[in-house]
Amino acid sequence: MNRQKLTLLSIVGIFVILLVVRAFSGNGFGRIYVERGEASFVKVELPVLDAPADGDVKSEGVRSTWVDATSDEAVDFAGPESPRVAWRSVTPVSPRVYFEATIADEALQAALSTPFDATINGTDLGTALETWRLALLEKANAEAAGRAEPTVEINWTALHAAGFKRKTAITVNSGGDFEASLGAMLDAARAAGDSDAETTMVVADGKGTVTTTADDLAPAIGLSWSRTIGLWLAVIFTLAIFSFLYKDNPLYKIAESVVVGVSAAYWMVISLWDMIVPNLLGQLFPDFVQGNLLPGLGDGDPNWAYLVPAIFGGLLLMRLAPKGQYLSLWTLAFIVGTTAALRMVAYIEGDFLSQINATIAPLYQEVMNADGTVNGYSSFWASVRQITLVIGVLSCLTYFFFSVEHKGVVGKVARVGIWFLMITFGAAFGFTVMGRIALLAARFEFLFDDWLWLIDPTNQRSVAAAVGCLF
């Protein structure tokens, strides 16, 4: 390796090292943030009040329904034996939301040590905590100074599981900071009830939540390492593909092979779950598919007519067998013939007949205004467009009419048809080129926006935050 190549390689290496260090220090670029939460539902028996026509007499009944586990119905009517369904939800958020949540987190932390005096006499725990929550939120908003909107939530699901009741009467003289006030309220509630669980105020990324230590609270908004690593892998493969502009190299070949392989695997999985499972297995074994694979699939009886496509699909797999490969030709012949027929019908209806209809339309086109009068300007240009269309179709047909020699008037009309054909081919080629340029622009936008944070077309980051992440 000569000195020039060694110098270039050293410069590129130093640049890459600085780029990676800057990306993973502080609020660096190339990161994806998500909001984590828990979605849970519980099945409860809710009372139903049926009123007669006179509205004087009411009789109580119950109905079974699924409700949000954090709703008032779940707190009041759910029991330890009630069926529950829960899962972790992950929603991508913009970096700006994360920056604002960080400010809100700092504002809540500062507000927690702010003096707070309140005397609660003869009220219930729900009202006391709501008063405490609004006061803390007011202090936190003042600390944030309009730069963020902190959120303070009461996790009644965790409190209810710990034995706290909304209607527990308490009397407390709370003073000092908010944490001490919260502790005084919950101590009074514990003294009146049967709960001895430790309950605290948890601040996680701009959201303050009153919860128990037994409740595993994940940060509301934070960095997603899996998605961030995926973003950087996409950047690496994009740059590897661009390296072909210099010359063919092993990085480009590796990236090309990975893209082809991943694309094939992706479409195979999509075809399995979007076509084979619901359309084939779902028709043959609906109960099994609904109970084990697709809970949202509707009920129904088995449709044994779908054994025919199942057999054809099995024959198609014979292409992979060492013997009997000729059996797959039956399926291939059926696919080719059916596809050709469907495409031919679609082409005749979508292109051929539509062009004939457009050609035989009146040359004079009227464009009406909203009040029913004729718009002369729009009518003029619509008529010009229709006349141009008819002239183009007739001249192109004349060019392809070889029974008459292209001389005289016929030759001039055919020459006009050539111009129309060249314009059409040029427009089609330009449309193709613009499509490729749009793909290239999308890749550059991905690099400069999602990765380097140099531009912000969708306002995902404030200007100050974006500029501050560069230094």
SETI-921045 format. One record per residue: x negated, y, z of N, C-alpha, C in turn; residue in three letters. Coordinates in steps of 0.05 Angstrom, whole numbers, plus 5000, padded with zeros to 4 digits. Example, Ala and Ser with C-alpha at 12.3 -4.5 7.8 and 13.67 -1.06 7.14 Angstrom:
BEGIN
473648865156475449105156473649345156ALA/474349555142472749795143474250015157SER/
//
This chain:
BEGIN
498349765000500050005000498250255000MET/498650434980497050664978497850874999ASN/496251095000496751295021499351445016ARG/500151484991502651634986505051474995GLN/505151214989507451054998507451025028LYS/505151005041504950985070506051245083LEU/505251475071506251725082509351745080THR/510351675056513251685052514651495071LEU/513651255075514851065093514751165121LEU/512651295130512451405157514451625161SER/514851805142516752015144519551905147ILE/520251715129522951595130523351445157VAL/521251305167521551165192521951355216GLY/520451575216520751775238523551895237ILE/524551955212527152075209529351875219PHE/529051625213531051425221530951395252VAL/528551395264528451365293529751605306ILE/529151855297530352085309533452085305LEU/534351985282537151965277538551785296LEU/537351545300538651355318538551455347VAL/536351575356536151675383538251895387VAL/538452075368540452295371543252185371ARG/543751975355546451865353547351735379ALA/545551625394546351475418545551625444PHE/545151885442544652045466546752265467SER/547852295491549952505495552452435479GLY/553752645469556052615452555152605423ASN/553552405417552352395390554452325369GLY/553552345344555352285322555651985317PHE/557251915299557651635292558851465313GLY/560751575328562051425349565051425344ARG/566351215353569251185351570351155379ILE/572251325386573451325412576351215410TYR/577151075431579750955432581051015458VAL/583650995458585251025483586350745490GLU/585550655513586350395523588650425542ARG/590350235540592750235557593849955560GLY/595849925575597149675580600049695572GLU/600949535554603749515547604949265560ALA/606849295577608049075591611049105593SER/612448885591615348875593616148655613PHE/618348705626619348515645622348475640VAL/623348225644626148165640627548195667LYS/629648365666631148425691634148385686VAL/635548365708638448345708639548625716GLU/640548775696641549035702644549035706LEU/645549185725648449195730649849345707PRO/652149255700653849375679656449455691VAL/657249705688659749805698661749815675LEU/663849655677665949655656668349805667ASP/669050025654671250185664673750135646ALA/676050095658678550065643679250325629PRO/681550305615682350545600683050775618ALA/684150725642684950945660682551065674ASP/680250915675677851015687677851035717GLY/679850905730679950925759678550695773ASP/678850455761677750225774675350125758VAL/673150055771670649965759669949695770LYS/669049515753668149255762665149215754SER/663549095771660749065765660148805752GLU/658248805733657248565720654248595717GLY/652948405705650048415701649548335672VAL/647348435661646348355635643348325636ARG/642348125622639448075621638248235598SER/636048375603634748535582631848575589THR/630148625568627348685572626948985574TRP/625549075594625049365598622049405603VAL/621249655599618449725604617849685634ASP/615549565639614849495666614349735684ALA/613949975672613550215687616150375690THR/618350285679620850435680622150405708SER/624050585713625550565739627050305742ASP/628150205719629649955721627849725729GLU/625349725719623449505727622749535757ALA/622249775766621549815794623849725813VAL/626349785805628549745823629649455821ASP/629449325798630849075794628948835789PHE/626448885782624648665777623748535803ALA/623348275802622348135825619847975818GLY/618647845838616147685833616547465812PRO/619047355810619547135792620547225765GLU/620747485761621847585735619747525713SER/620747435689618847385667617547645658PRO/614947635652613447865645611747805620ARG/611348005604609647985580607848235581VAL/605248205579603348425580601048385561ALA/600048605550597648595533596248865534TRP/593748855527592149105526592549235499ARG/593149485499593449645474591049825470SER/590049835446587750005439588450175414VAL/588350435418589150615396586850805390THR/585850815365583751005359584651295362PRO/582851465373583451745376581051905364VAL/581552155358579452315347577452395368SER/574952455361573052555381573952795396PRO/575552965382576453205396578153135420ARG/579852925417581452845440579652745463VAL/577452615456575652525477574252755491TYR/573452955475572153195487574053335505PHE/576553365497578553505514579153335539GLU/579153065535579552895559577252915579ALA/574852955569572552985586572753245602THR/573653455589574153715603576353675623ILE/578453535616580653495634579853325658ALA/578053125653576952965675575453135695ASP/573753315685572253485702574153675718GLU/576253775704578153945718579653805740ALA/580353545736581753395756579853335780LEU/577353275774575453225795575053475812GLN/574953715799574653955814577154025830ALA/579553965819582054025833582453845857ALA/581253595857581653415879580453515905LEU/578453695903577153805927578254085934SER/580354165920581554435925583354415949THR/583254615967585054615990588054605982PRO/589554445996592354405989593854366016PHE/595754546021597254536046600254496039ASP/601454296051604254256047605354096070ALA/607754166078609054026100611553876089THR/611653616092613853456081615353346105ILE/617853426106619553346129622053196118ASN/622352946126624752806121625352756091GLY/623252726075623752676047622852396040THR/623352306015622452036008619752045994ASP/618651805991615951785979615851885950LEU/617951825935617951905907617852205904GLY/619552345920619552645919616952755929THR/615752645950613252745960610952715940ALA/610752485928608652445908609152615883LEU/611552665876612052835853611253125859GLU/611853215883610953485892607953505892THR/606653295902603753285903602553285875TRP/603853135857602953105829603053375815ARG/605253515818605653775804603653985814LEU/603153975841601154165852598354105842ALA/597553855841594953785831594653855801LEU/596753805786596753865758596454175753LEU/597754325770597454625768594554705773GLU/593354595794590554665800588654575777LYS/589154335767587454235746587654395720ALA/590054485713590454655690588954925693ASN/589055025717587555275723584555225720ALA/583554995729580754935726579954905697GLU/581754775681581154735652581254985636ALA/582655195646582755455633583655435604ALA/585655265599586855245573585255085553GLY/582954975561581254815542582254525540ARG/583954435557584954165557587454145572ALA/588853925570591353885584591153625601GLU/590353655626590153415643592853285648PRO/592753035654595252885659594952735686THR/596952755702597052615728599552435728VAL/599052175731601251985729601451825756GLU/603851745762604351585785604851295775ILE/603051115782603250835773605150695792ASN/607750715787609650595805609650295804TRP/608750185782608649895780606649775801THR/604349905802602349815822603249875850ALA/604450105854605350175881607649985890LEU/609449925871611649745878610549465884HIS/608449375869607249115875605949115902ALA/604949345911603649365937605649395960ALA/608249415954610249435975611449705980GLY/610649905965611650175969614350205956PHE/616150355968618850405958619150695952LYS/620650765931621151045924622651185946ARG/624651045958626451175976625651156005LYS/623051076010622051066038621851346050THR/623351396071623351656084620751706099ALA/619451936094616951996107617052286117ILE/615452336137615052606148612052636153THR/610852826140607952856142607153146139VAL/605153226153603953486151601253456137ASN/601253476110598853426095597253686092SER/594753666095592953896092590253816082GLY/588654016075585953946065586053916035GLY/584453736024584353705995586553505987ASP/586753465960588853295950588553005958PHE/586052905959585652625967586652585995GLU/586052776013586952746040589952766042ALA/591152936025594152956025595352706015SER/594252585995595252335984595052116005LEU/592752106019592451906040594451936062GLY/595052186070597052236091599752146083ALA/600552196058603152106048603451806048MET/601351676037601551386035601251246062LEU/599751366081599651256108602451276121ASP/603851496117606451516128608351316116ALA/608051266089609751066076609050786086ALA/606550736091605750466101606950426129ARG/606850636145607950616172610950556172ALA/612350656152615250606150615950356136ALA/614050236122614649996107612849756115GLY/612549576096611049326102608449316085ASP/607549536074605149526057602649606073SER/600449466068597949536080595749556058ASP/596549566033594549576011593349846010ALA/590749856002589450115999590250235972GLU/591150475973592050615949590450875945THR/589450915921587651145916588551295892THR/587251525888587551685864585251625846MET/585751515822583751435803583851635780VAL/581551755773581351935751579751795729VAL/580951765706579651635683580151785658ALA/578051925649578152065623580552245621ASP/580752435639582852635637585552555646GLY/585952305656588552215665588252125694LYS/589452275712589452185740591752005745GLY/591251775758593251575763593251485792THR/595551495805595751395832596251095829VAL/594450935839594650645835593350505860THR/593550245860592350095881589649975872THR/587949905890585349795883585749515870THR/588049385875588449135862589149165832ALA/589949405824590649455796588149515781ASP/587449355761584949395745585549605724ASP/584849845731585350075713582950115695LEU/583350085668581250135649581250435642ALA/578950555635578950835627580950885604PRO/582451105606584451155587583251205559ALA/581251375558579951445533576951405536ILE/575751255518572951215520571751105494GLY/569251055495567750955471568450665466LEU/568950595441569350325432566750225419SER/565250055433562749965422563149785398TRP/565149625398565649445375566149605350SER/567949805352568549965328566250145320ARG/564750235340562450405333560350245319THR/559849995328557949825314558949765286ILE/561549715283562649675256562249915238GLY/562550155249562050405233559150415224LEU/557250355242554450375234553750155214TRP/554949915216554549715196555549795169LEU/557849935169558950035143557050245131ALA/555850405149553950605139551450475127VAL/550450275141548050135132548550005105ILE/550849875101551449745076551949945054PHE/553150175061553550385041550950495031THR/549050555049546450645041544850435025LEU/545350175033543949965018545049944989ALA/547549984985548649994958547650234943ILE/547450464956546350704943543450664935PHE/541950484949539150454943538650344915SER/540750244902540450144875539850374856PHE/540550624864539950854847536950894844LEU/535450794863532550814861531450584844TYR/532150344852531450104836532749864849LYS/532849644834533849404845532049304867ASP/533249234891531649164914533048954930ASN/531748824949533048614965535348724982PRO/535148974992537249085009539849104993LEU/539649184968542049204951543248924947TYR/541548734941542548464936543948344960LYS/542748394984543948295009546648425013ILE/546748695010549248835014551348744994ALA/550548704969552448614949553648344956GLU/551948154964552847894971554747894996SER/554048065015555748085039558448195032VAL/558448405015561048535008562748334993VAL/561648184974563147984959564247764978VAL/562547664995563347455013565447545033GLY/565147785045567047885064569747945050VAL/569648055026572148105011573647855005SER/572147644997573547384991574747275016ALA/573247285039574347175064576747345073ALA/576547605070578747785079581347715063TYR/581147695037583547645021584547365025TRP/582747175032583646905039585346905064MET/584447055085585947075110588647215105VAL/588547435090591047585084593047405069ILE/592047255050593847075035595046855053SER/593346765071594346555089596646655107LEU/596246885119598146985139600447145127TRP/600047245103602247405090603847245070ASP/602747015060604146865040604646575048MET/602446435054602746145059604346095085ILE/603546225107604946175132607846255132VAL/608546505124611446575125613046465102PRO/611846455078613446375054613546075049ASN/611445925058611445635054612045485080LEU/610245515099610645375125613145475139LEU/613645745136616045845149618645745138GLY/618545655112620945535100621245245106GLN/618945105108619044815114619244755143LEU/617944905160617944855189618545115204PHE/620945225202621545495214621245495244PRO/622145285257622045285287619145285297ASP/617445115284614645105293613245365287PHE/613645485264612345735257613245955276VAL/615845975282616746175300615746145328GLN/615545895337614645855365611645865369GLY/610045835348607145815351605546015335ASN/606646105312605046275294606146555291LEU/608646575283609946835278612546855295LEU/612346975319614746995335616947165323PRO/616247345305618247525293619647395270GLY/618947155262620347025240623146945247LEU/625046995230627846945236628446645237GLY/630646585251631446305253632646215227ASP/632545955222633645835198633145545197GLY/634545415178634145125173631845075153ASP/630544845154628444795135629544785106PRO/627944905088628644905060626744725046ASN/627644475041625844265030625244315001TRP/626544504988625844564960622944684958ALA/621944784980619244894980617144674980TYR/617944424980615944204977614744214949LEU/616244314930615144334902612744514901VAL/612844764910610344924910608244814928PRO/608944674950606944554967605444334952ALA/606844184936605543974920603644094899ILE/604644304885603044444866600544564879PHE/600844674903598544784917596544564924GLY/597444334932595644114938594244014913GLY/595644014890594343934865592144134857LEU/592644384863590644584856588044544871LEU/588244444896585844384912584244154901LEU/585344004882583843784871581443874855MET/581244134849578944244836576444204852ARG/576744174879574444144897573743844901LEU/575443664891574943374895572943274874ALA/571443074882569442964862570842814839PRO/573242704844574842574824577642684823LYS/578942644800581642734798581943034794GLY/579943164784580143454779582143534758GLN/582743344740584643404719587443454729TYR/588043354754590643394765591243694771LEU/589143854776589544134781590344284755SER/589944164732590744294707593744334705LEU/595244164718598244204718598944464732TRP/597744504755598244754769597244994754THR/594844974743593745204728595445264704LEU/596445064690598145114667600745254675ALA/601845164698604345294708603845584716PHE/601545634729600945904738600446084714ILE/598945994694598346154671600846214655VAL/602446004650604846044634606846224648GLY/607346184674609246354689608246644690THR/605646674696604646954698604747094672THR/604146954650604347084623607147164616ALA/609046984623611847054617612847294634ALA/612147294659613047514676611747774667LEU/609147764661607748014652608848114625ARG/609547924608610648004582613348144585MET/615048034602617648154607617248434620VAL/615448444639614948704653613848904633ALA/612148824615610949004595613049104576TYR/614748924567616849004548618749194561ILE/619549144586621449324599620149584608GLU/617749564618616449804630615049984610GLY/613949864589612450034569613850054542ASP/614349824530615349824503618149954501PHE/620049854517622749974515622850254525LEU/621250324546621250594556620150794536SER/618150704520617050874499619050914477GLN/620550694470622650724450624750924459ILE/625550894484627651084495626651374495ASN/624051414501622951684501622851794473ALA/622351614453622051714425624751794413THR/626951644419629551704407631151904423ILE/629952024444631352234458631552484441ALA/633552664446633852904429631353084430PRO/630753204407628453374406628753624423LEU/631253724425631753954441632553864469TYR/630953944489631353864516632254104532GLN/634554084546635554294563634854244592GLU/633754454605633054444633634854634647VAL/636454534666638454704679637354804706MET/638255054712637655174738639555054759ASN/638955134784640655034806643555134804ALA/643955374792646655484789648155384764ASP/646955204749648255094725647555234699GLY/645955444700645155584675642755454663THR/642255504637639955394623637455554628VAL/635355424636632755554639631255544613ASN/631155774599630055794572627155724571GLY/625555824591622655764591622055474594TYR/623355344613622855054618623954894595SER/626254974584627454834561625554844537SER/624255074532622455104509620154904511PHE/618854894534616554724537617354434538TRP/619654364549620554094549621154004520ALA/622254174503622654114475620054074460SER/618054254466615454224453614253954461VAL/614453874485613353624494614753384480ARG/617353404477618853184463618053174433GLN/617753404420617053414392614253304388ILE/612353374406609653274405609552974408THR/611252874426611352584431612352434406LEU/614352534393615452404369613352414346VAL/612052644343609952664322607652474328ILE/606752454352604652274359605351984354GLY/607751904362608551624358608651554328VAL/609951724312610251674283607551684269LEU/605751864276603151874263601451634271SER/601551544296600051304304601051054290CYS/603751034287604850804272604050814243LEU/603851054232603051084204600150984200THR/598451044220595650964218595350664217TYR/597150524232597050234233598750104211PHE/599950264193601550154171599750124147PHE/598949874140596949824119598249744093PHE/600849734091602149654066601949874045SER/601450124053601050354035598250464039VAL/596950524017594250634018594250904032GLU/592350954049592251204064591051424047HIS/592751524029591951744012594251944011LYS/593552194005595552404003596852464030GLY/599552474029600952544054600652334075VAL/600752074066600451854085597651864098VAL/595551924083592951944095592652174115GLY/593952404109593752624128595252564153LYS/597652434151599152354175597552154191VAL/596251964177594551764191592251894205ALA/591152104193588852244206589852384231ARG/592252494230593452614255593752394276VAL/594552154267594751934287592151864299GLY/589951874283587351824295586652024317ILE/587352284312586852484333588452424359TRP/590952334355592552264379591252024393PHE/590351834378589151594390586551674405LEU/584951844393582451924406582952084432MET/584952254431585752404455586652214477ILE/588252014469589251824489587051654501THR/585251554484582951404494581151574511PHE/580751824503579052004519580252064546GLY/582952104547584352154572584151904590ALA/584451664578584251424594581451384605ALA/579451444589576651424598576151624620PHE/577151874616576752084637578152004663GLY/580551884660581951804685580351584699PHE/579151404684577451194697575051314710THR/573751504697571351634708572151794733VAL/574351934732575252084756575951894779MET/577051664772577551464794574951374807GLY/572851334792570251254803569051484819ARG/569351724809568351954824569851994850ILE/572451934850573951954874572951754895ALA/572251514885571151314904568451404915LEU/566851524897564251624907564651854927LEU/566552034921567052254940568052144967ALA/569651934966570551814991568251705007ALA/566351584994563951485008562351705020ARG/561951925005560452155016562052275039PHE/564652295037566252395059565952215084GLU/565851955080565551775102562851825115PHE/560751865100558051905111557852175126LEU/558952385114558552645125560652715147PHE/562952575146565052625166565052425188ASP/565552175182565851965203563151895216ASP/560951915201558351835211556752075222TRP/556052275205554352485213555752725226LEU/558352735224559952955236559053225226TRP/558253245201557453505189559753655178LEU/561953515171564353645161566653545178ILE/568853685177571253615193573753685177ASP/574353545155576653625139579353575152PRO/579553385170582053325183582253445211THR/580353625218580353755244580353555267ASN/578753355265578553155286576653255309GLN/575053445302573153555322573253855320ARG/573253985343573154275342570354365331SER/570254605320567754695308565554705329VAL/566154815352564154835373563054565382ALA/564854375384564054105393562353975371ALA/563254005346561753885324558953995321ALA/558754265323556054385321554354315345VAL/555654305369554154235393553053955392GLY/554253775377553253495376550853465358CYS/550253675343547953655324545353735338LEU/545453865361542953965373542753865402PHE/
//
